[in-house]
Amino acid sequence: MWLYLGALVALYHLVRWYRERQVVSQLQDKHVFITGCDSGFGNLLARQLDRRGLRVLAACLTETGAESLRTQTSDRLETVILDVTKSESIAAATQWVKERTGDRGLWGLVNNAGISVPTAPNEWLTKEDFMKILDVNLLGVIDLTLNLLPLLRKARGRVVNVSSIGGRLALISGGYCISKFGLEAFSDTLRRELSFFGVKVAVIEPGHFKTFMTNLENISQGIQKAWEQASAEVKDIYGENYLTRLIKMGKIMETYKNSSLSLATDCMEHALISCHPRIRYSPGWDAKFIFIPLSYMPSFVTDYLIKLATLRPAKAL
Protein backbone atom coordinates (compact mmCIF):
# COMPACT_ATOMS: atom_id res chain seq x y z
CA MET A 1 0.00 0.00 0.00
CA TRP A 2 2.77 2.44 0.92
CA LEU A 3 4.38 1.77 -2.43
CA TYR A 4 1.20 2.80 -4.29
CA LEU A 5 0.80 5.88 -2.10
CA GLY A 6 4.39 6.91 -2.74
CA ALA A 7 3.88 6.39 -6.47
CA LEU A 8 0.77 8.61 -6.44
CA VAL A 9 2.63 11.38 -4.60
CA ALA A 10 5.54 11.14 -7.01
CA LEU A 11 3.17 11.22 -10.01
CA TYR A 12 1.39 14.30 -8.59
CA HIS A 13 4.66 16.22 -8.24
CA LEU A 14 5.84 15.11 -11.68
CA VAL A 15 2.64 16.36 -13.34
CA ARG A 16 2.79 19.58 -11.35
CA TRP A 17 6.43 20.13 -12.32
CA TYR A 18 5.62 19.57 -16.00
CA ARG A 19 2.62 21.94 -15.98
CA GLU A 20 4.47 24.71 -14.18
CA ARG A 21 7.36 24.61 -16.67
CA GLN A 22 5.07 25.56 -19.58
CA VAL A 23 5.59 29.21 -20.50
CA VAL A 24 3.19 31.51 -22.37
CA SER A 25 4.16 32.44 -25.92
CA GLN A 26 5.25 35.77 -27.44
CA LEU A 27 6.69 37.25 -24.25
CA GLN A 28 8.35 40.02 -26.26
CA ASP A 29 4.91 41.47 -27.08
CA LYS A 30 3.61 41.48 -23.51
CA HIS A 31 3.55 44.59 -21.27
CA VAL A 32 3.96 44.28 -17.50
CA PHE A 33 3.35 47.21 -15.15
CA ILE A 34 5.25 47.05 -11.83
CA THR A 35 4.91 49.45 -8.90
CA GLY A 36 7.60 50.29 -6.35
CA CYS A 37 10.57 49.95 -8.70
CA ASP A 38 12.89 52.41 -6.94
CA SER A 39 14.48 49.58 -4.95
CA GLY A 40 13.97 46.09 -3.52
CA PHE A 41 11.73 43.50 -5.15
CA GLY A 42 10.28 45.89 -7.73
CA ASN A 43 13.67 47.08 -8.95
CA LEU A 44 15.06 43.56 -9.27
CA LEU A 45 11.90 42.23 -10.95
CA ALA A 46 11.92 45.06 -13.51
CA ARG A 47 15.51 44.23 -14.47
CA GLN A 48 14.79 40.49 -14.46
CA LEU A 49 11.76 40.75 -16.77
CA ASP A 50 13.60 43.17 -19.03
CA ARG A 51 16.36 40.60 -19.52
CA ARG A 52 13.63 38.03 -20.25
CA GLY A 53 12.43 40.19 -23.15
CA LEU A 54 9.12 41.48 -21.78
CA ARG A 55 8.07 45.10 -22.20
CA VAL A 56 8.40 46.46 -18.67
CA LEU A 57 6.50 49.55 -17.55
CA ALA A 58 8.16 50.47 -14.25
CA ALA A 59 6.50 52.83 -11.79
CA CYS A 60 8.83 54.62 -9.39
CA LEU A 61 8.08 57.04 -6.58
CA THR A 62 11.06 59.30 -7.38
CA GLU A 63 12.77 60.51 -10.54
CA THR A 64 16.11 59.47 -9.03
CA GLY A 65 14.91 55.87 -8.72
CA ALA A 66 13.52 55.93 -12.27
CA GLU A 67 16.74 57.31 -13.75
CA SER A 68 18.86 54.76 -11.91
CA LEU A 69 16.68 51.90 -13.20
CA ARG A 70 16.85 53.14 -16.80
CA THR A 71 20.66 53.08 -16.72
CA GLN A 72 20.59 49.37 -15.80
CA THR A 73 18.09 48.17 -18.39
CA SER A 74 17.39 48.07 -22.12
CA ASP A 75 15.52 50.64 -24.18
CA ARG A 76 12.39 48.47 -23.95
CA LEU A 77 11.87 49.40 -20.31
CA GLU A 78 9.97 52.63 -19.68
CA THR A 79 9.39 54.41 -16.39
CA VAL A 80 6.69 56.61 -14.91
CA ILE A 81 6.41 58.46 -11.60
CA LEU A 82 3.57 57.10 -9.46
CA ASP A 83 2.30 57.78 -5.95
CA VAL A 84 -0.30 55.09 -5.23
CA THR A 85 -1.83 57.17 -2.43
CA LYS A 86 -2.97 59.85 -4.90
CA SER A 87 -5.88 59.08 -7.24
CA GLU A 88 -4.78 61.75 -9.73
CA SER A 89 -1.35 60.11 -9.97
CA ILE A 90 -3.00 56.72 -10.56
CA ALA A 91 -5.27 58.19 -13.24
CA ALA A 92 -2.28 59.74 -15.03
CA ALA A 93 -0.33 56.46 -14.85
CA THR A 94 -3.35 54.54 -16.18
CA GLN A 95 -3.54 56.82 -19.21
CA TRP A 96 0.21 56.44 -19.72
CA VAL A 97 -0.16 52.63 -19.70
CA LYS A 98 -3.08 52.80 -22.17
CA GLU A 99 -0.98 54.78 -24.63
CA ARG A 100 1.78 52.18 -24.54
CA THR A 101 -0.27 48.98 -24.59
CA GLY A 102 -2.77 50.03 -27.26
CA ASP A 103 -5.12 47.30 -28.47
CA ARG A 104 -3.04 44.53 -26.91
CA GLY A 105 -4.03 45.44 -23.36
CA LEU A 106 -1.92 44.93 -20.26
CA TRP A 107 -0.58 41.43 -19.71
CA GLY A 108 0.65 41.85 -16.15
CA LEU A 109 0.15 44.10 -13.12
CA VAL A 110 2.51 43.61 -10.18
CA ASN A 111 1.31 45.48 -7.09
CA ASN A 112 4.64 45.60 -5.28
CA ALA A 113 4.83 49.08 -3.72
CA GLY A 114 4.55 48.94 0.06
CA ILE A 115 5.76 50.32 3.38
CA SER A 116 6.10 48.86 6.88
CA VAL A 117 6.64 51.97 9.02
CA PRO A 118 5.36 52.98 11.54
CA THR A 119 5.44 49.70 13.45
CA ALA A 120 5.06 49.69 17.23
CA PRO A 121 2.65 48.38 19.89
CA ASN A 122 -0.89 49.36 18.91
CA GLU A 123 -1.41 51.57 21.97
CA TRP A 124 1.52 53.75 20.93
CA LEU A 125 -0.02 54.52 17.54
CA THR A 126 -2.74 56.84 16.24
CA LYS A 127 -5.38 56.30 13.58
CA GLU A 128 -3.21 58.34 11.19
CA ASP A 129 -0.30 55.92 11.75
CA PHE A 130 -2.51 53.01 10.66
CA MET A 131 -3.90 54.94 7.68
CA LYS A 132 -0.41 55.83 6.42
CA ILE A 133 0.32 52.15 5.81
CA LEU A 134 -3.17 51.21 4.66
CA ASP A 135 -3.14 53.98 2.03
CA VAL A 136 -0.08 52.47 0.35
CA ASN A 137 -0.35 48.74 0.99
CA LEU A 138 -4.09 48.24 0.53
CA LEU A 139 -6.15 51.22 -0.66
CA GLY A 140 -3.52 52.22 -3.23
CA VAL A 141 -3.43 48.65 -4.58
CA ILE A 142 -7.21 48.56 -4.88
CA ASP A 143 -7.39 51.96 -6.60
CA LEU A 144 -4.69 51.11 -9.14
CA THR A 145 -6.04 47.62 -9.86
CA LEU A 146 -9.58 48.88 -10.48
CA ASN A 147 -8.26 51.49 -12.90
CA LEU A 148 -6.26 48.93 -14.88
CA LEU A 149 -8.81 46.11 -14.95
CA PRO A 150 -10.18 46.97 -18.45
CA LEU A 151 -6.66 46.65 -19.88
CA LEU A 152 -6.02 43.40 -18.01
CA ARG A 153 -9.29 41.89 -19.26
CA LYS A 154 -8.43 42.86 -22.82
CA ALA A 155 -5.17 40.89 -22.63
CA ARG A 156 -6.59 38.12 -20.41
CA GLY A 157 -3.56 38.85 -18.29
CA ARG A 158 -2.27 38.48 -14.75
CA VAL A 159 -2.49 40.35 -11.45
CA VAL A 160 0.31 39.65 -9.00
CA ASN A 161 -0.19 41.09 -5.51
CA VAL A 162 2.85 41.19 -3.26
CA SER A 163 1.51 40.44 0.20
CA SER A 164 3.58 39.00 3.05
CA ILE A 165 3.66 36.09 5.41
CA GLY A 166 2.24 38.79 7.70
CA GLY A 167 -0.95 38.40 5.66
CA ARG A 168 -1.29 34.83 6.93
CA LEU A 169 -0.06 35.33 10.49
CA ALA A 170 -0.08 38.67 12.36
CA LEU A 171 3.41 38.90 13.83
CA ILE A 172 3.79 42.64 14.43
CA SER A 173 1.47 45.41 15.61
CA GLY A 174 0.44 48.46 13.62
CA GLY A 175 -1.00 48.74 10.14
CA TYR A 176 1.35 46.42 8.25
CA CYS A 177 -0.25 43.03 8.95
CA ILE A 178 -3.73 44.59 8.81
CA SER A 179 -2.98 45.85 5.29
CA LYS A 180 -1.64 42.46 4.19
CA PHE A 181 -4.63 40.55 5.59
CA GLY A 182 -6.83 42.97 3.64
CA LEU A 183 -4.76 42.44 0.51
CA GLU A 184 -5.23 38.68 0.83
CA ALA A 185 -9.02 39.13 0.99
CA PHE A 186 -9.00 41.51 -1.98
CA SER A 187 -6.90 39.03 -3.96
CA ASP A 188 -9.23 36.13 -3.19
CA THR A 189 -12.40 37.94 -4.29
CA LEU A 190 -10.64 39.42 -7.32
CA ARG A 191 -9.34 35.99 -8.39
CA ARG A 192 -12.82 34.49 -8.40
CA GLU A 193 -14.41 37.44 -10.22
CA LEU A 194 -11.73 37.72 -12.91
CA SER A 195 -11.64 33.98 -13.58
CA PHE A 196 -14.75 34.48 -15.72
CA PHE A 197 -12.66 36.70 -18.03
CA GLY A 198 -9.53 34.56 -18.25
CA VAL A 199 -7.51 36.81 -15.91
CA LYS A 200 -5.41 35.02 -13.27
CA VAL A 201 -4.57 36.47 -9.83
CA ALA A 202 -1.59 35.31 -7.77
CA VAL A 203 -0.39 36.32 -4.31
CA ILE A 204 3.25 36.43 -3.23
CA GLU A 205 3.74 35.91 0.51
CA PRO A 206 7.45 36.48 1.23
CA GLY A 207 9.00 35.69 4.57
CA HIS A 208 11.44 38.06 6.24
CA PHE A 209 13.62 39.56 3.48
CA LYS A 210 16.10 42.36 3.87
CA THR A 211 13.82 44.81 2.03
CA PHE A 212 11.52 44.76 5.08
CA MET A 213 14.40 46.06 7.20
CA THR A 214 16.23 47.94 4.46
CA ASN A 215 16.38 51.13 6.49
CA LEU A 216 16.65 50.09 10.10
CA GLU A 217 17.25 53.71 11.08
CA ASN A 218 13.80 54.71 9.76
CA ILE A 219 12.17 51.84 11.66
CA SER A 220 13.94 52.86 14.87
CA GLN A 221 12.89 56.46 14.34
CA GLY A 222 9.30 55.34 13.79
CA ILE A 223 9.32 53.37 17.05
CA GLN A 224 10.82 56.35 18.88
CA LYS A 225 8.19 58.72 17.46
CA ALA A 226 5.38 56.35 18.42
CA TRP A 227 6.74 56.19 21.97
CA GLU A 228 6.90 59.97 22.22
CA GLN A 229 3.26 60.38 21.20
CA ALA A 230 2.02 57.69 23.60
CA SER A 231 0.19 58.82 26.72
CA ALA A 232 1.90 59.04 30.10
CA GLU A 233 -0.21 56.12 31.31
CA VAL A 234 0.92 53.89 28.42
CA LYS A 235 4.57 54.84 28.97
CA ASP A 236 4.26 53.94 32.63
CA ILE A 237 2.68 50.56 31.80
CA TYR A 238 5.34 49.59 29.26
CA GLY A 239 8.36 51.23 30.92
CA GLU A 240 11.34 53.04 29.37
CA ASN A 241 13.31 49.82 29.10
CA TYR A 242 10.66 48.37 26.76
CA LEU A 243 11.52 50.99 24.13
CA THR A 244 15.23 50.23 24.33
CA ARG A 245 14.68 46.48 24.09
CA LEU A 246 12.24 46.90 21.17
CA ILE A 247 14.77 48.84 19.11
CA LYS A 248 17.46 46.32 20.02
CA MET A 249 15.19 43.46 18.91
CA GLY A 250 14.78 45.16 15.54
CA LYS A 251 18.54 45.17 15.10
CA ILE A 252 18.72 41.50 16.01
CA MET A 253 16.01 40.68 13.45
CA GLU A 254 18.18 42.29 10.79
CA THR A 255 20.62 39.38 11.10
CA TYR A 256 17.89 36.74 10.57
CA LYS A 257 16.54 37.24 7.08
CA ASN A 258 16.44 35.79 3.58
CA SER A 259 19.17 37.67 1.78
CA SER A 260 18.44 36.60 -1.81
CA LEU A 261 15.66 38.78 -3.21
CA SER A 262 15.51 36.57 -6.31
CA LEU A 263 13.71 33.91 -4.24
CA ALA A 264 10.71 36.26 -4.30
CA THR A 265 11.16 37.79 -7.77
CA ASP A 266 11.47 34.33 -9.34
CA CYS A 267 8.01 33.57 -7.92
CA MET A 268 6.66 36.83 -9.36
CA GLU A 269 8.16 36.01 -12.76
CA HIS A 270 6.65 32.52 -12.70
CA ALA A 271 3.22 33.98 -11.83
CA LEU A 272 3.50 36.23 -14.90
CA ILE A 273 4.87 33.88 -17.56
CA SER A 274 3.74 30.37 -16.57
CA CYS A 275 0.77 28.88 -18.38
CA HIS A 276 -0.33 27.46 -15.04
CA PRO A 277 0.68 29.89 -12.26
CA ARG A 278 0.08 29.05 -8.62
CA ILE A 279 -2.51 30.90 -6.57
CA ARG A 280 -0.03 31.52 -3.74
CA TYR A 281 3.76 31.59 -3.52
CA SER A 282 5.62 31.66 -0.20
CA PRO A 283 9.31 32.41 -0.87
CA GLY A 284 11.78 32.19 2.00
CA TRP A 285 12.78 29.34 4.32
CA ASP A 286 11.11 31.01 7.31
CA ALA A 287 7.79 31.33 5.47
CA LYS A 288 7.77 27.66 4.45
CA PHE A 289 9.06 26.01 7.60
CA ILE A 290 8.06 28.34 10.45
CA PHE A 291 5.31 30.86 9.76
CA ILE A 292 2.97 28.88 7.49
CA PRO A 293 2.98 25.86 9.85
CA LEU A 294 2.34 28.27 12.74
CA SER A 295 -0.63 29.77 10.89
CA TYR A 296 -2.32 26.34 10.75
CA MET A 297 -1.88 25.57 14.44
CA PRO A 298 -4.67 26.15 16.98
CA SER A 299 -4.74 29.81 18.02
CA PHE A 300 -3.83 29.12 21.64
CA VAL A 301 -0.69 27.27 20.51
CA THR A 302 0.28 30.02 18.06
CA ASP A 303 -0.35 32.72 20.67
CA TYR A 304 1.78 30.92 23.24
CA LEU A 305 4.72 30.43 20.87
CA ILE A 306 4.64 34.02 19.60
CA LYS A 307 4.37 35.38 23.16
CA LEU A 308 7.58 33.54 24.03
CA ALA A 309 9.37 35.79 21.55
CA THR A 310 7.45 38.96 22.50
CA LEU A 311 8.75 41.59 24.90
CA ARG A 312 6.95 41.82 28.22
CA PRO A 313 5.70 45.24 29.43
CA ALA A 314 7.01 46.45 32.79
CA LYS A 315 3.59 46.21 34.50
CA ALA A 316 2.30 43.05 32.84
CA LEU A 317 0.28 40.74 35.08
Secondary structure by P-SEA (a helix, b strand, c coil): caaaaaaaaaaaaaaaaaaaaccccccccbbbbbccccccaaaaaaaaaaaaccccbbbbccaaaaaaaaaaccccbbbbbbccccaaaaaaaaaaaaaaaccccccbbbccccccccccccccccaaaaaaaaacccaaaaaaaaaaaaaaaaacbbbbbbccccccccccccaaaaaaaaaaaaaaaaaaaaccccbbbbbbbbcccccccccaaaaaaaaaaaaaaccaaaaaaacaaaaaaaaaaaaaaaacccccaaaaaaaaaaacccccccccccccccccccaaaaaaccaaaaaaaaaaacccccccc
